[in-house]
């Protein structure tokens, strides 16, 4: 008998490991009102961003796709959208509700008052949370789980303990028929040929190489004459990494050894075929994890060598380290310690089993430290200037 978890069945066929009410701020000027509503109603989470007004072209496409994907994430039971005007709210609500979710919205310009918006938002959110509280999870196979893998603050331990342990857990999930998404395009530069060789066909191989070339071109436009020369970053060097290849080869270990099924756009969901996917995202953790959550990941496993406090509000984020010094300093941020790979020779297979065990516990309702502390942030990438 395979592994199972208790999840919430959604109308679109996916299964959530949480049953949140999401309050989505449709644009930056609605963030404070949305935050007040979330602060007033337990059981809600805030999905916000720093941009939103007058986005054009690729920026608009990415932002809209990401907000819709976050609203559709199976961890979300119901959605309340807060917008300046009804046009934006209606477009988001229509796209999210296509997944079968109940969606309501409040348009500030229709209400004409901050206090009226907050008051109505509190009332709607409280009603939604009460409805969600009556819903009970059912047992589902691990094949229903989509997991994002992330790393940050990479150091000497990342490639020899933390990331290999996550990779072993990824292989175990994939063996059960689940899905794993690796992201952070700048973090695979110098190792893209390895992923290309693991691709299921030449089109996928070409796409992974194309992602890297396009990221390098965007970096030059932004002022990096050579993004390869800027990696490893200062904190990575301080942590013992010496070359870009060392960092990148360590980073891709998080995804295990399975064939690469496809390359996803920022915030895009896998096409329904389980397996290992790569998502084209920037390296900063908030932007990358927001894209993973928008792509449908019910949880994220985040390895950090030097320490990183942040997590995603939609997808519970399991933080771990393979650095014994970091675990001592950051023990109240970290959910798993696999540093005994280094200190006691713990086999990678045993560490992967430990990580999978925590994945199962979190999927079954155990809270992560970041959930308990509320240290979460959603941030959507932009490709060009805000107009």
C-alpha positions in Angstrom: 0.0 0.0 0.0 1.4 3.4 -0.9 1.6 6.6 1.1 -1.6 8.6 1.7 -2.5 12.1 3.0 -5.7 13.7 4.2 -6.6 16.4 1.6 -9.5 18.5 0.4 -10.9 17.4 -2.9 -11.5 20.3 -5.3 -14.0 20.5 -8.2 -11.2 20.7 -10.8 -9.9 17.3 -9.6 -6.9 18.6 -7.6 -6.4 18.0 -3.8 -5.5 20.6 -1.2 -3.5 20.0 2.0 -5.0 23.2 3.5 -8.4 24.8 3.3 -7.6 28.5 3.4 -9.7 31.5 2.4 -7.5 33.6 0.2 -7.9 37.4 0.2 -6.4 38.5 -3.0 -5.3 42.2 -3.4 -5.8 42.8 -7.1 -3.3 45.7 -7.1 -0.8 47.5 -4.8 -3.2 50.3 -3.7 -5.5 47.7 -2.2 -2.8 45.9 -0.1 -3.5 47.8 3.1 -7.2 47.2 3.0 -6.7 43.5 2.2 -4.2 43.2 5.0 -6.7 44.6 7.5 -9.3 42.1 6.5 -6.8 39.2 6.9 -5.7 40.5 10.3 -9.4 40.5 11.4 -10.4 37.0 10.3 -8.5 33.8 11.4 -8.3 31.2 8.7 -7.6 33.7 5.9 -4.3 34.3 4.0 -3.1 37.4 2.2 -2.1 37.3 -1.5 -0.6 40.6 -2.4 2.0 42.2 -4.7 4.0 45.4 -5.0 2.6 46.2 -8.5 -0.6 45.9 -10.4 -1.8 49.2 -11.9 -1.2 49.8 -15.6 0.9 46.8 -16.2 1.4 46.1 -19.9 2.5 43.3 -22.2 4.5 40.5 -20.6 4.2 42.1 -17.2 0.4 42.0 -17.3 0.3 38.5 -18.7 2.6 37.1 -16.0 0.8 39.0 -13.2 -2.7 37.9 -14.3 -1.6 34.3 -14.8 0.0 34.2 -11.4 -2.9 35.7 -9.5 -5.3 33.3 -11.2 -2.9 30.4 -10.4 -2.6 31.4 -6.8 -6.4 31.6 -6.5 -6.8 28.2 -8.1 -4.2 26.5 -6.0 -5.9 23.5 -4.3 -4.9 24.7 -0.9 -7.5 27.5 -1.4 -11.1 26.7 -0.5 -12.6 30.1 -1.3 -11.5 33.5 -2.6 -12.2 37.1 -1.8 -10.8 39.7 -4.3 -10.2 43.3 -3.3 -9.8 45.7 -6.2 -9.9 49.4 -7.0 -12.5 48.9 -9.6 -14.9 46.1 -10.7 -13.3 45.5 -14.2 -10.1 44.0 -12.8 -12.0 42.1 -10.0 -14.5 40.6 -12.5 -11.7 39.4 -14.8 -9.9 37.7 -11.9 -13.0 36.3 -10.4 -14.2 34.8 -13.7 -10.9 33.0 -14.3 -10.5 31.7 -10.8 -14.1 30.6 -10.5 -13.7 28.5 -13.6 -11.9 26.0 -11.3 -15.1 25.5 -9.4 -14.2 27.7 -6.4 -16.6 30.2 -4.8 -15.2 33.7 -5.5 -16.6 37.1 -4.4 -15.1 40.5 -4.9 -15.2 44.1 -3.5 -14.5 47.1 -5.7 -13.4 50.1 -3.7 -14.8 52.6 -6.2 -18.2 51.0 -5.9 -18.1 51.3 -2.1 -16.5 54.7 -1.9 -15.0 54.2 1.5 -12.1 52.4 3.1 -14.1 51.6 6.2 -17.0 50.2 4.1 -14.6 48.0 2.2 -13.0 46.6 5.3 -16.4 46.1 7.0 -17.8 44.2 4.0 -14.6 42.3 3.6 -14.6 41.1 7.2 -18.2 39.9 6.8 -17.6 38.0 3.6 -14.3 36.5 4.8 -15.8 35.4 8.1 -18.7 33.7 6.3 -16.3 31.9 3.9 -14.1 30.7 6.8 -17.1 29.3 8.6 -18.2 27.4 5.4 -14.6 26.0 5.0 -14.6 24.9 8.6 -17.4 22.4 7.9 -15.5 20.6 5.2 -13.5 17.5 6.1 -10.5 16.0 4.3 -10.5 12.6 2.7 -7.6 10.2 2.1 -5.7 10.5 -1.2 -2.6 8.8 -2.7 0.7 10.6 -2.7 0.4 10.8 -6.5 -1.9 13.8 -6.0 0.9 15.8 -4.5 2.8 18.5 -6.4 5.9 19.7 -4.6 8.1 22.7 -5.3 11.8 22.6 -4.4 13.7 25.7 -3.5 17.1 26.7 -2.1 18.5 29.9 -0.7 21.6 31.1 1.0 23.6 28.3 -0.6 26.9 27.3 1.0 29.4 24.4 1.2 26.7 22.1 2.7 24.1 22.7 0.0 25.5 20.4 -2.6 26.7 17.7 -0.2 23.9 17.4 2.4 20.8 19.6 2.1 20.1 19.5 -1.6 20.9 15.7 -2.0 18.5 15.0 0.9 15.7 17.0 -0.8 16.6 15.3 -4.1 16.2 11.8 -2.5 12.8 12.8 -1.1 11.9 14.1 -4.6 12.7 10.7 -6.1 10.6 9.0 -3.5 7.6 11.3 -4.3 8.1 10.8 -8.0 8.2 7.0 -7.5 4.8 7.3 -5.9 3.5 9.1 -9.0 3.7 12.6 -7.7 5.1 15.8 -9.3 8.2 17.8 -8.5 8.9 21.3 -9.8 12.4 22.8 -9.8 12.7 26.6 -10.4 15.2 29.5 -10.3 16.8 29.7 -13.8 19.9 31.7 -12.7 20.6 28.9 -10.2 21.0 26.2 -13.0 23.3 28.3 -15.2 26.3 26.1 -15.9 24.3 22.9 -15.3 21.6 23.3 -17.9 23.4 20.7 -20.1 22.8 18.1 -17.3 19.1 18.8 -17.3 19.1 18.8 -21.1 20.5 15.2 -21.1 17.8 14.2 -18.7 15.0 15.6 -20.9 12.4 13.2 -22.3 12.8 14.6 -25.8 14.8 17.1 -27.8 12.1 19.8 -27.6 12.3 19.8 -23.8 16.1 19.8 -24.0 16.1 22.8 -26.3 13.6 24.6 -24.0 15.8 24.3 -20.9 18.8 25.7 -22.8 16.6 28.5 -24.2 15.5 29.5 -20.7 19.1 30.0 -19.6 20.1 32.0 -22.8 17.0 34.3 -22.4 17.8 34.8 -18.7 21.4 35.8 -19.6 20.1 38.2 -22.2 17.7 39.8 -19.7 20.5 40.1 -17.2 22.6 42.0 -19.7 19.7 44.4 -20.3 19.4 45.0 -16.6 23.1 45.9 -16.4 24.9 42.6 -15.7 27.6 42.4 -18.3 28.0 38.7 -17.4 25.6 37.0 -15.0 27.9 34.0 -14.8 30.6 36.3 -13.4 28.2 37.5 -10.6 27.7 34.0 -9.3 28.3 32.7 -6.7 27.0 35.7 -4.7 28.9 37.3 -1.8 27.1 35.2 0.8 27.6 32.0 -1.2 31.4 32.7 -1.3 31.4 33.5 2.4 29.7 30.1 2.9 32.4 28.2 1.0 31.3 28.1 -2.6 34.0 28.9 -5.1 32.5 28.5 -8.6 29.3 28.9 -10.5 29.4 25.2 -11.6 29.8 24.1 -8.0 26.7 26.1 -7.0 24.6 25.1 -10.0 25.4 21.4 -9.9 24.5 21.5 -6.2 21.2 23.3 -6.9 19.8 20.8 -9.4 20.3 18.0 -6.9 17.1 19.1 -5.2 15.1 17.5 -8.0 16.5 14.1 -7.8 17.3 11.9 -10.8 14.1 11.5 -12.8 13.7 12.5 -16.5 12.7 16.1 -17.2 9.1 16.0 -18.5 8.8 19.7 -19.5 9.6 23.4 -19.0 6.9 25.6 -17.6 6.5 29.4 -17.8 6.4 31.5 -14.7 3.4 30.5 -12.6 2.2 27.8 -15.1 0.8 24.5 -13.9 2.1 21.2 -15.2 -0.1 19.8 -18.0 -1.5 16.9 -16.0 1.2 14.3 -16.6 3.0 13.6 -13.3 6.8 13.8 -13.1 9.7 16.2 -12.9 9.3 19.7 -14.4 11.4 22.9 -14.5 9.8 26.3 -14.1 11.5 29.4 -15.6 11.7 31.9 -12.7 14.2 34.4 -11.3 16.3 33.4 -8.4 14.9 35.5 -5.5 13.0 33.1 -3.2 9.8 35.2 -2.8 9.4 35.5 -6.6 10.3 31.8 -7.3 8.0 30.4 -4.5 5.1 32.6 -5.6 5.5 31.1 -9.1 5.6 27.5 -7.7 2.4 28.1 -5.7 0.7 29.6 -8.7 1.7 26.5 -10.6 -0.3 24.4 -8.2 2.4 23.2 -5.7 0.6 22.3 -2.5 3.9 22.5 -0.5 7.5 23.6 -1.0 10.6 22.1 0.5 13.3 24.8 1.0 16.9 24.0 1.7 19.1 26.8 3.1 22.7 26.6 3.9 23.3 30.0 5.5 19.6 30.7 6.6 16.6 32.3 5.0 13.4 33.3 6.9 10.9 33.6 4.1 8.1 31.2 3.0 5.0 31.3 0.8 1.6 32.1 2.2 -0.3 29.6 -0.1 2.0 26.6 -0.1 3.3 25.5 3.4 7.1 25.8 3.2 9.2 23.1 4.9 12.6 24.7 5.8 15.6 22.5 6.2 19.4 22.7 6.4 22.4 20.4 6.0 24.7 22.8 7.8 25.2 22.0 11.5 26.2 25.5 12.4 23.1 27.0 10.7 20.7 24.6 12.5 22.1 25.7 15.9 21.6 29.4 15.0 18.3 29.1 13.2 16.6 26.2 14.9 13.4 28.1 15.5 13.1 28.7 11.7 14.0 25.2 10.5 11.6 22.2 10.3 14.2 19.6 9.5 17.9 19.1 10.3 19.9 16.8 7.9 23.3 18.1 9.0 24.1 14.7 10.5 25.0 13.7 6.9 28.1 15.8 7.6 28.6 15.3 11.3 27.7 11.6 11.6 27.8 10.1 8.1 24.0 9.7 7.8 23.3 8.1 4.4 21.5 10.3 1.9 18.8 7.7 1.6 18.1 7.9 5.3 18.0 11.7 5.1 15.6 11.5 2.2 13.4 9.2 4.1 13.4 11.8 7.0 12.4 14.6 4.6 9.6 12.5 3.0 8.3 11.8 6.5 8.1 15.5 7.2 6.4 16.1 3.8 3.7 13.5 4.8 3.2 15.1 8.2 2.8 18.6 6.8 0.5 17.3 4.0 -1.5 15.8 6.9 -1.9 19.1 8.7 1.3 19.6 10.7 2.2 23.3 10.7 5.6 24.6 9.6 7.4 27.2 11.6 6.8 29.8 8.9 3.0 29.1 9.1 3.0 29.4 12.8 5.0 32.6 12.8 3.2 34.1 9.7 6.5 34.8 8.0 5.3 34.6 4.4 5.3 36.8 1.3 3.9 36.7 -2.2 5.9 38.6 -4.9 5.2 38.4 -8.6 8.1 38.9 -11.0 8.1 41.7 -13.7 10.2 41.6 -16.8 10.4 45.2 -17.6 9.5 48.7 -16.3 6.2 49.4 -14.7 4.2 51.8 -17.0 
